[in-house]
Amino acid sequence: MTLEIKNIKKSFGSKEVLRGLSFSAEGGKAFGLLGRNGAGKTTSIRILMDVFPPDEGEVLFDGRPIDYDKLRIGYLPEERGLYPKRIISEQLTYFAALKGMSKRDAAISVDKWLDRLGVAEYKSKKLETLSKGNQQKIQLITALAHDPHIIVLDEPFSGLDPVNAMLLKDVIKEEIAKGKIVLFSSHQMNYIEEFCDGIAILNEGLAAISGRIDDIKKSRPRDKLVVSSRENARIKSEIRGCTDAEKGEIIIKLDSENDKMSMMNRLTAGYDVDEIRVYEPSLNDIFIEYAGSSPSLSEDKNPKEAEK
């Protein structure tokens, strides 16, 4: 399965929210949709889910326009939206049936997921009686119970304790292993690096960079060395371009990538060095570089607000 967002444009009044956004995601892999508030993430997700159409461009599934009568999409919103005073099993079955399942199949699937997520004992309770973490598990079931082809997770780990976060990780990995397309929208870079094969970083309605995370990292200039030594103070005093790093290491900025070997030789010959390696940027470094420092668009969660 392949999902393609091709040259999507969308404006609300005078606000141009998406300006030709393109990226693609494959089945059996997770894809991270990143960007600062106002970059266009929420608008992109809503267009994907057919909440409203793009002004220009296409959303394709396996090379063809999406048939929303046949393609199933599961969505976990950042702002949770279930009914606090309704019985949990009743509303979960209702939502699964809304997405095309028979009432019987919906009830079977809901029971399976309640058990999988460790909340079966609450099926006859009202949502408001549950803890925040368990409420989030119930919300997740609405995204999974109808066996979607595409799963969209918006800040899925927000508010979860470590035990529930680990359970959610296992569930997501199982869905990826089934060949489904999983889209992450999150500001928690550690989760994106853990799950995602590819990313698109949005900046003012465009993909500032997209592709496999490993390829993006390898494409960055390899002009820094990370050094671990008991002589950090002496190295910093005698070699220019040194800055402190984590774990008591130092980073040396080179004038050119071509200087790596000569600098390594100088370090090993002149100092007591335990380790030298080429600095690899973190996803957070890449995000800061490409996400932009001053997006001009307002927060894109509400189209009506974007029109103002």
VEXNU-602575 format. One record per residue: x, y, z of N, C-alpha, C, O in turn. Coordinates in steps of 0.2 Angstrom, whole numbers, padded with zeros to 4 digits, always signed. Each point is the difference from the previous one (the first is absolute). Layout:
% VEXNU-602575
XYZXYZXYZXYZ;...
//
This chain:
% VEXNU-602575
+0004-0006+0000-0004+0006+0000+0004+0006+0000+0006+0001+0003;-0008+0004-0007+0004+0006+0000-0005+0006+0000-0005+0000-0003;+0006+0005+0008-0004+0006+0000+0004+0006-0003+0006+0001+0002;-0009+0003-0006+0004+0005-0003-0004+0007+0001-0006+0000-0002;+0009+0005+0005-0003+0007+0000+0004+0003-0005+0006+0001+0000;-0010+0002-0006+0004+0003-0005-0003+0007-0002-0005+0001-0001;+0010+0003+0003-0001+0007-0002-0006+0003+0003-0004+0004-0004;+0002-0005+0010-0006+0002+0003+0001+0008+0002+0005+0002+0003;-0010+0001-0005-0001+0007+0002-0007+0001+0003-0005-0002-0002;+0005+0007+0008-0006+0001+0003+0001+0007+0003+0005+0001+0004;-0010+0003-0005-0001+0007+0003-0006+0000+0004-0005-0003-0002;+0005+0007+0007-0006+0002+0004-0001+0008+0000+0004+0003+0004;-0008-0001-0008+0000+0008-0001+0007+0002-0003+0002-0003-0005;+0001+0008+0008+0006+0002-0003+0006-0004+0003+0006+0001-0002;-0007-0006+0006+0005-0004+0003+0002-0006-0004-0004-0004-0001;+0010+0004-0002+0002-0006-0004+0003-0005+0005+0006+0001+0002;-0009-0006+0000+0002-0005+0005+0005-0005-0003+0005-0001+0002;-0007-0002-0008+0004-0004-0004+0002+0002-0007-0004+0003-0003;+0010-0003+0001+0003+0004-0006+0003-0005-0005+0004+0002-0003;-0007-0008+0003+0003-0005-0005+0004-0006+0004+0005-0002-0002;-0009+0000+0007+0003-0005+0005+0000-0007-0004-0005-0002-0003;+0011-0001+0003+0001-0007-0003+0004-0005+0005+0005+0003+0003;-0007-0009-0002+0004-0005+0004-0004-0007-0002-0006+0000-0002;+0010-0005+0004-0003-0007-0001+0002-0004+0006+0005+0001+0003;-0010-0006-0002+0001-0005+0006-0002-0007-0003-0004+0000-0004;+0008-0005+0007-0001-0007-0002-0003-0004+0005+0001+0001+0006;-0004-0006-0008-0003-0005+0005+0006-0004+0003+0005-0001-0003;-0006-0001+0009+0005-0003+0004+0005+0004+0003+0005-0002+0003;-0006+0009-0003+0005+0004+0002-0004+0006+0003-0006+0002-0002;+0009+0001+0007-0003+0006+0003+0003+0006-0003+0006+0000-0001;-0010+0006+0000+0003+0006-0003-0002+0006+0005-0006+0000+0002;+0011+0004-0001-0001+0006+0005-0002+0006-0004+0004+0002-0004;-0009+0001+0006-0002+0007-0003+0001+0005+0006-0003+0000+0005;+0009+0004-0007+0002+0004+0006+0000+0008-0003-0001+0001-0005;+0001+0003+0010+0000+0007-0001-0003+0004+0006-0003-0003+0004;+0005+0009-0004-0002+0005+0005-0008+0001+0000-0003-0001-0006;+0000+0004+0011-0007+0002-0001-0001+0005-0005+0004+0004-0001;-0009-0006-0003-0001+0005-0006+0004-0003-0007-0001+0004-0005;+0004-0009+0006+0004-0002-0006-0005-0004-0005+0002+0000-0006;-0007-0002+0008-0005-0003-0005-0002-0008+0002-0003-0003-0004;+0006+0001+0009-0001-0007+0002-0008-0002+0001-0002-0005-0004;-0001+0009+0008-0007-0002+0001-0004+0000-0007-0005-0004-0001;+0006+0010-0002-0004+0000-0007+0002-0005-0005-0005-0003-0003;+0011+0000+0003+0002-0005-0004-0004-0007+0002-0002-0003-0004;+0002+0002+0011-0004-0006+0002-0007+0001-0001-0003-0005-0002;+0000+0011+0002-0007+0000-0001-0002-0001-0008-0005-0002-0002;+0010+0004-0002-0001-0001-0007+0001-0007-0002-0004-0003-0003;+0009-0001+0006+0000-0007+0000-0006-0003+0002-0002-0005-0004;-0001+0007+0009-0006-0004+0003-0006+0003-0004-0006-0003+0002;+0006+0007-0007-0006+0002-0004-0005+0005+0005-0006+0000-0002;+0009+0003+0007-0004+0005+0004-0002+0006-0005-0005+0002+0000;+0010+0000-0004-0001+0005-0005+0005-0001-0006+0005-0004+0001;-0007+0006-0007+0004-0002-0005+0006+0006-0001+0000+0005+0003;+0005-0007-0007+0006+0005-0001-0003+0004-0006-0004-0001-0003;+0007+0007+0003-0001+0005-0005+0003-0003-0007-0003+0001-0005;+0009-0004+0006+0004-0003-0006+0003-0006+0003+0001+0000+0006;+0001-0004-0011+0004-0006+0002-0004-0006+0001-0006+0000+0000;+0009-0006+0002-0003-0006+0001+0002-0004+0006+0006+0001+0002;-0010-0006+0000+0002-0005+0005-0001-0006-0003-0006-0002-0002;+0011-0002+0001+0000-0006-0004+0002-0006+0005+0004+0000+0004;-0008-0006-0006+0002-0006+0004+0001-0005-0005-0004-0002-0005;+0010-0001+0005+0003-0004-0005-0001+0003-0007-0002-0004-0005;+0003+0010+0004+0000+0003-0006-0006+0003-0003-0001+0003-0005;-0005-0004+0009-0006+0002-0002-0004+0004+0005+0002+0000+0006;-0006+0005-0008-0004+0004+0005-0003-0005+0005-0003-0005-0002;+0003+0007+0008-0002-0004+0006-0008-0001-0001-0004+0005-0001;+0002-0011+0002-0007-0002+0000-0002+0000+0007+0001-0006+0003;-0004+0011+0000-0001+0000+0007-0006-0005+0002-0001-0001+0006;-0003-0002-0010-0005-0005+0001+0004-0006+0001-0003-0005+0004;+0009+0004-0006+0003-0007+0001+0006+0001+0004+0002-0005+0004;+0002+0010-0004+0006+0001+0005-0002+0002+0007-0004+0005+0001;+0007-0008+0003-0002+0001+0007+0006+0004+0004+0006-0002-0001;-0008+0007+0004+0005+0004+0003-0001+0001+0008-0006+0001+0002;+0011-0003+0002-0001+0001+0007+0003+0006+0002+0006+0002-0002;-0009+0002+0007+0003+0007+0002+0000+0000+0007-0006+0000+0003;+0011+0002+0000+0001+0001+0008+0002+0008+0000+0005+0002-0001;-0010+0002+0003+0001+0007+0000+0004+0002+0006-0001-0003+0005;+0004+0009-0005+0004+0002+0006-0005+0003+0005+0000-0002+0006;-0006+0005-0009-0005+0002+0005-0005-0006+0000-0004-0001-0005;+0004-0003+0011-0004-0005+0000-0008+0002+0000-0002+0005+0003;-0002-0010-0006-0007+0003-0002-0005-0005+0002-0006+0000-0004;+0006-0005+0008-0005-0005+0002-0005+0003+0005+0001+0006+0003;-0006-0009-0002-0006+0002+0004+0002-0002+0008-0001-0006+0001;+0002+0011+0003+0002-0002+0007-0006-0004+0004+0002-0004+0004;-0008+0005-0006-0006-0002+0004-0003-0006-0003-0005-0003+0002;+0008+0000-0008-0003-0006-0003+0004-0006+0002+0006+0000+0001;-0009-0006-0001+0003-0006+0001+0005-0002-0005-0001+0001-0006;+0007-0003+0008+0006+0000-0004-0002-0005-0006+0002+0001-0006;-0004-0007+0007-0001-0005-0005-0005+0002-0005+0001-0002-0006;-0006+0006+0008-0005+0002-0004+0002+0005-0005-0001-0001-0006;+0005+0006+0008+0002+0005-0005+0006-0003-0004+0000+0002-0006;+0004-0007+0009+0005-0002-0005-0003-0005-0005+0002+0001-0006;-0007-0004+0007-0003-0004-0005-0004+0004-0005+0000-0001-0006;-0003+0006+0009-0003+0005-0005+0005+0003-0005-0002+0001-0006;+0008+0001+0009+0005+0003-0005+0002-0005-0005+0001+0002-0006;+0000-0008+0008+0003-0005-0005-0005-0001-0005+0001-0001-0006;-0008+0001+0008-0005-0002-0005-0001+0006-0005-0001-0001-0006;+0002+0007+0009+0000+0006-0005+0006+0000-0005-0001+0002-0006;+0006-0006+0007+0005-0001-0005+0000-0006-0004+0005-0002-0003;-0011-0001+0003-0002-0005-0005+0000-0007+0003-0002-0005-0004;+0003+0004+0010-0001-0007+0003-0007-0002+0002-0004+0005+0002;+0002-0011-0002-0006-0002+0002+0000+0001+0008+0005+0000+0003;-0011+0000+0000+0000+0001+0007+0003-0006+0004+0003+0001+0005;-0004-0007-0008+0003-0006+0003+0007+0000+0000+0004-0001+0005;-0001+0003-0011+0007+0000-0001+0003+0005+0004+0006+0000+0003;-0009+0006-0003+0002+0006+0004+0001-0002+0007+0005+0001+0004;-0010-0005-0001+0000-0002+0007+0006-0004+0002+0003+0000+0005;-0002-0005-0010+0005-0005+0001+0007+0003+0000+0004-0001+0004;-0003+0006-0009+0006+0004-0001+0001+0004+0007+0006+0000+0002;-0011+0003+0000+0001+0005+0006+0002-0004+0006+0004+0002+0004;-0007-0008-0003+0002-0005+0005+0007-0002+0000+0004+0000+0005;-0002-0001-0011+0007-0002-0001+0005+0005+0002+0005-0001+0003;-0007+0007-0005+0005+0006+0001+0000+0002+0007+0005+0002+0003;-0011-0002+0000-0001+0001+0008+0005-0005+0004+0003+0002+0004;-0003-0008-0006+0004-0005+0003+0007+0001-0001+0005+0000+0004;-0003+0002-0011+0007+0001-0002+0003+0006+0004+0006-0001+0002;-0010+0006-0001+0003+0006+0003-0001+0000+0008+0001+0005+0003;-0004-0011+0000+0000-0001+0007-0006+0005+0003+0001+0001+0006;-0006+0000-0010-0006+0004+0003-0006-0003+0000-0006+0003+0000;+0006-0010-0001-0007-0004-0001-0004+0001+0006-0006+0000-0001;+0009+0001+0007-0005+0000+0006-0004+0007+0000-0004+0000+0004;+0006+0005-0009-0004+0006+0000-0005+0000-0005-0003+0006-0001;+0002-0011-0003-0004+0000-0006-0007+0003+0002-0004+0003-0004;+0001-0004+0010-0007+0002+0002+0000+0006+0004-0005+0002+0002;+0011+0001-0002+0001+0007+0004-0001+0006-0004+0000-0001-0006;-0001+0006+0009+0000+0007-0004+0007+0002-0001+0004-0001+0005;-0003+0004-0010+0007+0002-0002+0003+0005+0006+0006+0000+0001;-0010+0004+0002+0002+0005+0004+0003-0003+0007+0003+0003+0004;-0005-0009-0003+0002-0004+0006+0007-0002+0000+0003-0003+0005;+0000+0003-0011+0007-0003-0002+0005+0005+0001-0001+0006+0000;+0008-0008+0002+0005+0005+0000+0002+0002-0007-0003-0002-0005;+0007+0008+0005+0002+0003-0007+0003-0005-0004-0002+0000-0006;+0007-0004+0009+0003-0005-0005-0005-0005-0003+0001-0002-0005;-0005-0001+0010-0005-0005-0003-0005+0003-0005-0002-0003-0005;+0000+0009+0006-0004+0004-0005+0003+0000-0006-0003+0000-0006;+0010+0001+0006+0004+0001-0006+0000-0007-0004+0000-0001-0006;+0000-0005+0010+0000-0006-0003-0007-0001-0004+0000-0003-0005;-0005+0005+0009-0007-0001-0003+0000+0004-0007-0003-0002-0005;+0006+0008+0005+0000+0004-0006+0004-0003-0005-0002+0000-0006;+0007-0004+0007+0004-0003-0005-0004-0006-0003+0001-0001-0006;-0005-0002+0010-0004-0005-0003-0005+0002-0005-0001-0003-0005;-0001+0009+0005-0004+0003-0005+0004+0001-0007-0003-0001-0005;+0009+0001+0006+0005+0001-0006+0001-0007-0003+0003-0001-0006;-0003-0004+0010+0002-0007-0002-0005-0005-0001+0001-0005-0004;-0007+0005+0007-0005-0005+0000-0003-0002-0006-0001-0006-0001;+0001+0011-0004-0003-0002-0007+0006-0002-0005-0002-0001-0006;+0008-0001+0009+0005-0003-0004+0002+0005-0006-0001-0002-0006;+0003+0008+0007+0002+0004-0005+0006-0001-0004+0004-0004+0002;-0004+0006-0008+0006-0001-0005+0005+0006+0002+0006-0002+0000;-0008+0008+0002+0004+0005+0002-0002+0002+0007-0006+0001+0002;+0011+0000+0002-0001+0002+0007+0004+0007+0001+0006+0000-0001;-0010+0005+0003+0003+0006+0001+0000+0002+0008-0005+0000+0003;+0011+0001+0000+0001+0001+0007+0003+0007+0001+0005+0001-0001;-0009+0003+0005+0001+0007+0001+0002+0000+0007-0004+0000+0005;+0011+0001-0003+0002+0000+0007-0002-0006+0004-0004+0001+0005;+0005-0007-0007-0003-0006+0003+0002-0001+0007-0003-0003+0004;+0009+0005-0002+0003-0001+0006-0001+0005+0005+0003+0000+0006;-0006+0005-0008-0001+0006+0005-0004-0002+0006-0006-0003+0000;+0009+0004+0006-0004-0001+0006+0001-0007+0003-0003-0002+0005;+0006-0003-0009+0001-0007+0002+0005-0001+0005+0006+0003-0001;-0007-0007+0006+0006-0002+0004+0004-0005-0003-0002-0003-0006;+0008+0001+0008+0005-0004-0003-0003-0007-0002+0001-0003-0005;-0005+0000+0010-0003-0007-0002-0005+0000-0005+0000-0004-0005;-0005+0009+0005-0004+0001-0006+0003+0002-0006-0002-0002-0006;+0007+0006+0006+0004+0002-0006+0003-0006-0003+0000-0001-0006;+0003-0004+0010+0003-0006-0003-0006-0005-0003+0002-0003-0005;-0008+0003+0008-0005-0004-0003-0002+0003-0007-0001-0004-0004;+0000+0011+0004-0001+0003-0006+0005-0001-0006-0002-0001-0005;+0008+0001+0007+0006-0001-0004-0001-0007-0003+0001-0001-0006;-0003-0004+0010+0000-0007-0002-0006-0001-0005+0001-0003-0006;-0007+0007+0007-0005-0001-0004+0001+0004-0007-0002-0003-0005;+0006+0008+0005+0001+0004-0006+0005-0005-0004-0001+0000-0006;+0006-0003+0009+0005-0004-0004-0004-0006-0003+0002-0002-0005;-0007-0001+0009-0004-0005-0003-0004+0002-0006+0000-0004-0005;-0003+0010+0005-0003+0003-0006+0004+0001-0006-0001-0002-0006;+0007+0004+0007+0005+0001-0005+0002-0006-0003+0001-0001-0006;+0000-0004+0010+0002-0007-0002-0005-0003-0005+0001-0005-0004;-0008+0007+0005-0005-0003-0004+0000+0004-0007-0004-0002-0004;+0009+0006+0003+0000+0003-0007-0004+0007+0000-0001+0002-0006;-0001+0000+0011-0005+0006+0000+0005+0007-0001+0006+0000+0002;-0009+0005-0004+0003+0007+0000-0001+0003+0006-0006+0001+0002;+0011+0001+0002-0001+0004+0006+0003+0007-0001+0006+0000-0001;-0010+0005+0002+0002+0007+0000+0001+0002+0007-0005+0000+0004;+0010+0003-0002+0001+0003+0007+0000+0008-0001+0004+0002-0005;-0007+0001+0009+0001+0007+0000+0002+0002+0008-0005-0001+0004;+0011+0003-0003+0002+0001+0007+0006+0005+0000+0003+0001-0005;-0003+0002+0011+0006+0004+0002+0005-0004+0004+0005+0003+0002;-0006-0009+0000+0004-0005+0004+0005-0003-0005-0002-0006-0002;+0008+0008+0001+0004-0002-0005+0003-0007+0001+0001-0004-0004;-0001+0002+0011+0003-0006+0002-0005-0006-0003+0002-0005-0002;-0009+0006+0002-0004-0005-0002+0000+0000-0008-0001-0005-0003;+0002+0011+0000+0000+0000-0008+0006-0004-0002+0000-0004-0004;+0006+0005+0008+0006-0004-0002-0001-0007+0001+0003-0004-0004;-0006+0002+0009-0001-0007+0002-0005-0004-0005+0002-0005-0002;-0007+0009-0001-0005-0004-0004+0001+0001-0007-0002-0004-0004;+0004+0010+0002-0001+0002-0007+0006-0001-0004+0006+0001+0002;-0008-0004-0008+0005-0001-0005+0002+0007-0004+0005+0002-0002;-0011+0001+0000+0001+0007-0003-0004+0005+0003-0004-0001+0005;+0006+0007-0007-0003+0006+0003-0001+0006-0005+0003-0001-0006;-0008+0005+0007+0000+0006-0004-0001+0006+0005-0004+0000+0005;+0009+0005-0005-0001+0006+0004-0003+0005-0003+0003+0003-0005;-0009+0000+0007-0003+0005-0003+0002+0007+0003+0001+0001+0005;-0001+0003-0010+0002+0007+0002-0004+0005-0005+0001+0000-0006;-0006+0003+0009-0004+0005-0003-0003-0003-0007+0000+0003-0005;-0003-0009+0007-0005-0003-0005+0004-0004-0006-0003-0003-0004;+0010+0002+0005+0003-0004-0005+0005-0005+0004+0001+0001+0006;+0001-0007-0009+0004-0005+0003+0007+0003-0001+0003+0000-0005;+0000+0003+0010+0007+0003+0000+0005-0006-0002+0005+0002-0003;-0006-0008+0006+0004-0005-0002-0004-0007+0002-0004+0000+0004;+0004-0005-0008-0003-0006+0001+0004-0006-0003+0005+0001-0004;-0006-0007+0007+0004-0006-0002+0001-0004+0006-0003+0001+0005;+0007-0006-0006+0002-0005+0005+0005+0004+0005+0004+0004-0002;-0006-0005+0009+0004+0003+0005+0008-0001-0001+0004+0004+0001;-0002-0010-0002+0007-0002-0001+0003+0004-0006+0006+0002+0001;-0010-0002-0006+0003+0003-0006+0001+0008+0001+0005+0003-0002;-0010+0000+0006+0000+0007+0001+0006+0001+0005+0004+0005-0001;-0003-0009+0006+0006+0001+0004+0007-0001-0003+0004+0004+0001;-0004-0009-0006+0006-0001-0003+0002+0006-0005+0005+0001-0002;-0011+0003+0000+0001+0005-0005+0003+0006+0003+0002+0005-0004;-0002-0004+0011+0002+0006+0003+0008+0000+0000+0003-0005-0001;+0000+0011+0001+0007+0001+0000+0003-0004+0006-0002+0000+0005;+0007-0004-0007+0004-0004+0005+0006+0003+0002+0006-0002-0001;-0007+0008+0004+0006+0005+0001+0001+0001+0008+0003+0005+0002;-0006-0010+0002+0001+0001+0007+0003-0007+0003-0002-0005-0003;+0006+0005+0008+0002-0006+0003-0002+0000+0007+0000+0006+0003;-0002-0011+0000-0001-0001+0007+0006-0004+0003+0002-0005-0002;+0000+0008+0007+0006-0003+0004-0001-0001+0007-0003+0004+0004;+0005-0010-0002+0000-0002+0007+0007+0000+0003+0004-0005-0003;-0002+0009+0008+0007+0000+0002+0000+0002+0007-0004+0004+0002;+0009-0006+0002+0001+0003+0006+0004+0006+0000+0001+0003+0005;+0001-0001-0011+0003+0007-0001-0004+0005-0003+0003+0004-0005;-0009-0004+0006-0005+0005-0003+0003+0007+0000+0000+0004-0004;+0002-0002+0010+0001+0007+0002+0006+0002-0005+0001+0005-0003;+0004-0010+0003+0006+0002-0004-0002+0000-0008+0003+0004-0003;-0007-0009+0001-0002+0000-0007-0003+0007-0002+0001+0003-0005;-0006-0001+0010-0004+0006-0001+0005+0006-0001-0001+0005-0003;+0006-0005+0007+0005+0006+0001+0004+0000-0006+0003+0006-0002;-0001-0012-0002+0005+0000-0005-0003-0001-0007+0003+0001-0005;-0010-0003+0005-0003-0001-0007-0006+0005+0000-0004+0000+0004;+0004+0004-0010-0006+0004+0000-0006-0003-0003+0000-0006-0003;-0006+0008+0005-0006-0002-0003-0003-0006+0005-0005-0004-0002;+0007+0004+0008-0002-0005+0005-0006+0003+0004+0000+0006+0002;-0005-0010-0001-0006+0001+0004-0001-0006+0005+0001-0006-0002;-0004+0007+0007-0002-0005+0005-0006-0004-0003-0005+0003-0003;+0005-0010+0004-0006-0004-0002-0002-0004+0006+0002+0001+0006;-0007-0005-0007-0003-0004+0006+0006-0006+0002+0004-0001-0004;-0005-0002+0010+0004-0005+0002+0007+0002+0001+0004-0005-0001;-0002+0011+0002+0006+0002+0001+0005+0000-0007+0006+0000+0001;-0010+0000-0006+0004+0000-0007+0000+0007-0002-0003+0005+0002;+0007-0004-0008+0001+0006-0003-0001-0001-0007+0001-0005-0003;-0004+0011-0001-0001+0000-0007+0005+0004-0003+0001+0006+0002;+0003-0008-0007+0004+0004-0004-0002+0002-0007-0002-0005-0004;+0000+0011+0003-0002+0002-0007+0006+0001-0004+0004+0004+0001;-0004-0007-0007+0005+0000-0005-0001+0005-0005-0006+0002-0001;+0011+0001-0002-0001+0004-0006-0003-0003-0006-0003+0003-0004;+0005-0010+0003-0003-0004-0005+0000-0007+0002+0003-0002+0004;-0008-0002-0008+0000-0007+0001+0007-0003-0002+0001-0005+0003;+0002+0008-0007+0007-0003-0002+0005+0000+0005+0005-0003+0000;-0006+0007+0006+0004+0000+0005+0000-0005+0006+0003+0000+0005;-0008-0005-0006-0002-0005+0005+0006-0004+0002+0002-0001+0005;+0002-0002-0010+0005-0005+0001+0006+0004+0003+0003-0003+0005;-0001+0009-0007+0005+0003+0003-0001+0002+0007+0004+0000+0004;-0010+0002-0003-0002+0002+0007+0000-0006+0005+0002+0000+0005;-0004-0006-0008+0000-0006+0004+0007-0002+0002+0001-0002+0005;+0003+0002-0010+0007-0001+0001+0003+0004+0005+0004-0002+0004;-0005+0009-0004+0003+0005+0004-0003-0002+0007+0004+0000+0005;-0010-0002-0004-0003-0001+0007+0003-0007+0003+0002+0000+0005;-0001-0005-0009+0002-0006+0002+0008+0000+0002+0002-0003+0004;+0001+0007-0008+0008+0001+0001+0001+0005+0006+0005-0001+0003;-0009+0005-0002+0002+0005+0005-0004+0000+0007+0002+0003+0005;-0007-0007-0005-0004+0000+0006-0002-0007+0002+0000-0005-0004;-0002+0004+0010-0003-0006+0003-0007-0001-0002-0005+0003+0004;+0003-0006-0010-0007+0000-0002-0003-0007+0000+0003-0005-0001;-0009+0005+0004-0003-0006+0001-0004-0002-0006-0001-0006-0002;-0002+0011-0002-0005-0001-0005+0000+0006-0005+0000+0006+0003;+0000-0007-0009-0002+0006-0005-0005-0003-0005+0001-0006-0003;-0006+0010+0002-0005-0002-0006-0002+0006-0003+0000+0006+0003;-0003-0007-0009-0003+0006-0004-0007+0001+0004-0004-0004+0001;+0003+0011+0000-0006+0002+0003-0006-0001-0005+0000+0002-0006;-0005-0006+0009-0006-0001-0004-0006+0005+0003-0001-0001+0006;-0002+0005-0010-0005+0004+0003-0006-0004+0002-0002-0005-0003;-0001+0007+0008-0006-0003+0003-0006+0003-0004+0000+0005-0004;-0006-0009+0004-0006+0003-0003-0002+0006+0002-0003+0005-0003;+0004-0003+0010-0001+0006+0002+0004+0006-0003-0003+0005-0001;+0009-0007+0000+0005+0005-0004-0003+0002-0007-0001+0005-0002;-0001-0011-0001-0003+0001-0007-0006+0004+0000-0002+0004-0004;-0003-0006+0009-0006+0004+0001+0001+0007+0001-0003+0005-0004;+0008-0003+0008+0001+0007+0001+0003+0004-0006-0002+0005-0001;+0006-0009-0003+0003+0003-0006-0006+0001-0005+0000+0005-0004;-0005-0009+0003-0004+0000-0005-0007+0003+0001-0004+0002-0004;+0002-0003+0011-0007+0002+0002-0001+0008-0001-0006+0002+0000;+0011+0002+0001+0000+0007-0001-0001+0003+0007-0003-0003+0005;+0005+0009-0004-0001+0003+0007-0005+0005+0000-0002+0002+0006;-0002+0000-0011-0005+0005+0001-0005-0001-0006-0001+0003-0004;-0003-0009+0005-0006-0001-0005-0005+0006+0000-0001+0002+0005;-0001-0001-0011-0004+0006-0001-0007-0002+0001-0005+0005+0000;+0003-0011+0000-0007-0002+0000-0002-0001+0008+0004-0002+0004;-0011+0003-0003-0003-0001+0006-0001-0008+0001+0001-0004-0005;-0002+0002+0011-0001-0007+0002-0005-0003-0004-0005+0003-0001;+0006-0009-0003-0004-0002-0005-0005-0005+0003-0003-0004-0004;+0001+0004+0010-0005-0005+0002-0007+0001-0001-0004-0004-0001;+0003+0011+0000-0007+0001-0002-0001+0005-0006+0003+0005+0000;-0006-0008-0005+0000+0004-0007-0003+0007+0001+0002+0005-0003;-0007-0005+0007-0004+0006+0001+0005+0006+0003+0000+0005-0001;+0004-0008+0006+0005+0005+0003+0005+0002-0005+0002+0006+0000;+0000-0010-0004+0005+0001-0005-0003+0006-0005+0004+0003-0003;-0010-0003+0002-0003+0005-0004+0000+0007+0003+0000+0005-0004;+0001-0005+0010-0001+0007+0004+0007+0004-0002+0000+0006+0003;
//
